[in-house]
Amino acid sequence: MKNSPLMLKVENLSVSYDRIEALRQVSLQIEKGELIALIGANGSGKSTTLKAILGLKQANRGTIIFMGRDITKRSVENIVASGIALVPEGRGILQLMTVSENLDLGAYHRKDDISKDLKAVFDRFAVLHERRNQLAGTLSGGEQQMLAIARAMMASPRLLMMDEPSLGLAPLIVTHLFGTIVELKKDGYTILLAEQNVGKALRCADRSYVFEVGKIVLEGAAQELINNEMVRQAYLGGGE
């Protein structure tokens, strides 16, 4: 695996909440530079998959291999330090701290100079530079989502995971958000995206996995899934 572009490999992952099995034998993989979308209805297992990869939920069975190393039983801090960052559902920013303080927290585990990454974040999100001394809780919803993504970027991740980033945002902001996600991929980020907005997700992804009731029921190239009759009927309807 050392000479392979394969970055993440999840095999037969099962996760339970109390006695309820939230994931059942989920297997997926991501190559370096890919943008992979996990799609499906609310409660289908997408978010649980991301949480298990980051160590926020312990697997009952299965393995998670990242950069050739088994991280299945590692701590969250260890996994973050190994190069995985999560933009959580609901953004998870600290509202009573400034924009700059939130960004500093994203790099808390780093021992190197973060100034280059901070400049890159401010170059991409000019509004965050303008409001760097403003309390994060006073930002608009779209600006808070920018901050959540920027904070994850400050970790200098090899794998950037996003959990329902478009949730609660106005349509125009959602379109801008997905444009940003595409730009991040072009910049070289490897992205694992869990998203209920199936149309937008498939149009920016390389490949996708379709979740239903804790299982992957379909996988393939994103363009193929856009044209798949089951996907169109279940998720796309007459449009996005």
C-alpha positions, 0 to 999 in steps of 0.5 A: 500500500505504500506505493499506492495512491490509496489513502483510506480503506474502510473494511466491513465497518459496523457501529452501534448506538446502544443496541441499534446497529447504525452501520453494517459492514460498510466498506469504502476507499479513497485515493489521494486527490479524490472527492468522494460523496457519501449520499443518502437520507438523514439517518442512513449512516453517512455521519456515523461513518465519518465519526467512526473514521475520526474515532468519535464512534468506536467500531464493533467490527471492521478496520480503518486503514489510513496511509497504510496504518490501522487507526481503528482503535486510535484516539481522536487526537492521534487520528487528527495528528495523523492527518484527518480533519472534520468539518462537523455537522452544525459547524461546531465553531466556538461562538464566544471566541473570535474568528482568529481564535477559532482558526488557531484552535484548528492548528492546536496539535501542530508544532510548525509555523502556521503562518503560510496556512493562515495566509492561504485561508485568508486568501481564500476566505477574504471575509474571514480576514476582514472579520478576524477579530469579530466573535464567531457567533456574530457571523452569518450562517454562510460565514460560519460554514466558511470558518468551519472549513477554514478551521479544518484547513488549519490542521493541514489535513491529508484527508478533509471530511465534511459532514452535511456542510450545506445544512441550513444554508440558503440556496445561493450560499449552497451553490457558493459552498459547493464551488468552494469545495470544488476549488479545494479539490483542485488545490489538491485536497482529498475530500470525503463529503457526507451530504443530503443534497444529492444533486450538488454532491454528485455534480462535484464528486469523482465517485459516490457511495449510496447509503440506506439504513446503515448499509452501502447499497450502491457505489460508482462514478458520480456521473453514472449515479446521476444517470442511475434510475434508482438514484434519480427516483429516490434522491433527484426527483425532477431536479435538485 
